[in-house]
Amino acid sequence: MVRFLHRSAAGLMALSLLAGSLVFGSTPAGAQCNNQGTCAPGVWESSINLQNLSGNNASVTIDFYDKDGNLAGAPYTVEGGIPANGAVSIFVPAQVATLASGQYSAVVNSTEQVKATVNTASTNSASAPWTAFGYEGADTTMSGPKLYFPGLYKSYFGFDSEMVVQNVGTGNTTASVRFYNQATGAAVGGAISLGDIGPNQSRTFSLANRPEIAAGNIAYSAVVTSSGDVPITGIANIWRSTGANGTASYNALTDGSSTLYAPALYKGYYGFTSALTVQNIGTTNATVKIDYPGVPEENFTLAPNQAKEFFQPNNAQLP
């Protein structure tokens, strides 16, 4: 276990539906890359995994929305509901017959408290790349007028990324983003408009389509702001197309803490490695300590909105 101690609010990026969730359908990535669909290479399919947290049967429906924020057919009903403390997985391409191939956002409606994750994979595709990723469905605690993205990339050692932002409010919002250089903490230009996002609609913003962002071995953090305090939620998708293909996803952050825990990090662990990124979401500089048990600690300072990435194989102190 790794613990972070510092004197300002911070958010931790981890690589892993009730209120609002973001769902990929089956779509060729290159066909919808301009603020309409994912730019990650491949043909993607998703499953939604729901767990009932209560002792009662949960009646559950799912509303799917297309790229324009319109309802995509009738709501999907989980037949028989979800038993008390039970779970169900819904493979979207096979079980939601009303959806054509495409990328969708979704809202899960339940009579009981439920949790959700989304798994997305290209492993059923006839051609490479074959890879997968997952993320947690967002409830009201994971939405707000600001979203923080600790790690974003544009040709960063072969990695690229995008933000997927969903409006979980009842009115339209105009979103904007500010990017920050991880190394220096400096803002990259001014606020960049991301345009209008309607209720329940999601939009995808790839760094590849942002001419303001320099490509190369520079990592970025970002802050997305919603107009009128309309709540939004989001995820970041990360992929690599050079060398071995790979994908990852993490939930955007709306809040932070002065102490954070990372349960599992890897350095050559059965071939696995990891990176940990921490972002200062406060308004003053944060003095940060990363405490690896039995290993000399890392100490550094982060300016407001700045993030710093730690790639575990680069730490010679770690066995």
PyMOL commands that set and color helices and strands:
alter all, ss='L'
color gray80, all
select helices_A, chain A and resi 29-32+92-95+140-142+207-209+227-229+312-314
alter helices_A, ss='H'
color red, helices_A
select strands_A, chain A and resi 2-13+21-23+45-52+60-65+76-77+87-91+104-110+114-121+132-136+146-156+159-167+173-181+192-197+202-206+219-226+232-240+246-251+257-262+267-269+272-273+275-280+286-291+298-302+307-311
alter strands_A, ss='S'
color yellow, strands_A
deselect
rebuild
show_as cartoon
